[in-house]
Amino acid sequence: MRTVKCMTKRTNPCLREAIADIAYNAGWMASRGEIEAVDSRELVSSIITWAEEFERGFDRGDDYILAVDEFAKSKLIETYGKSTA
């Protein structure tokens, strides 16, 4: 199990934005029944880790909203997606 990283005021504003956008996608997808996270603390930890990963790889010349949404949806489905069986 991962430990949850606590954020401080010194956290990069771009990282905070990515965390918020990924979390928004998670809430939207959960409300539509596309994903299911049993452990909310694990989900939060995953979102923080993914936001850090996204920020390391994001090219500032790309369309941010499109990039973060595609990244988030891919990670969320891969990790918390409901099987369609």
N, C-alpha and C positions, 0 to 999 in steps of 0.2 A: 504494500500500500504506500502511496506517495504521501509525503507531508505537504501540507498546504503552505504556500509561500505567502507571507503577509506583505501587503503593499504599504509603502510609505509615501509621503508627499514628494519625495525625491524620485519617484518612479517616472520614467520617460513618458511625456504626454502621448506620444504615438503608441506606446505600449498600452496605456490606459484605454485609448480609443479602440485598439484591436481587441482588448479584453471585452469591452462593452459590446462591440459588434458581434463577436463570436457568441457571447452570452445571449444577445438578442436573437440570433439565429437559433440557438439551442432552445430558447423559450418558444419561439414560433414553431419549430419543428416538433417539439414535445406536445404543443397544443393541437397539432394536426395528427398526432399519433405516429409520426415518422420515426421518432426515437423514444427510448425509455431509459432513464438513468435511475437505478435503484438507490445509489448512494450519492446524495447531493454534494458531499464534500469531495468525493472523487471527481465528480463532474467539474466542480470549481477548480480543483487542482489541474485537471486536464485542460481547461480553458486557459488558465494562466500559462501553462507550458506551451500550448499551441500558439498563443499570442506572441510569446517570445520567439518561437520558431518562425512564425509568419513575419515578424519584424526583421529578423535576421536575413530572410530571403526576399523580402519585398523590394522591388525596383521602383523607386519614387516616380519614374516616368510612366508607370502603368496606371490603369484605372483602379484606384484604391477600392471603391465599393464593390466592383465586380470581382476583384482579386480576393478580398477578404471574405466575401460571401461564398465564392466557389471553394476556397480553402476550408472555411468553417463547415460547410455542408459535407464536404468530402470526409473530414475528420470525424464529424458527428455521426454520419452514417456508418463509417468504418468501425467506430467504437461502440456506439449506442443504438445502431439501427435495428429496427424490429424485423425479424425474418418474415417473409411473405409466404411461408409454407402453409 
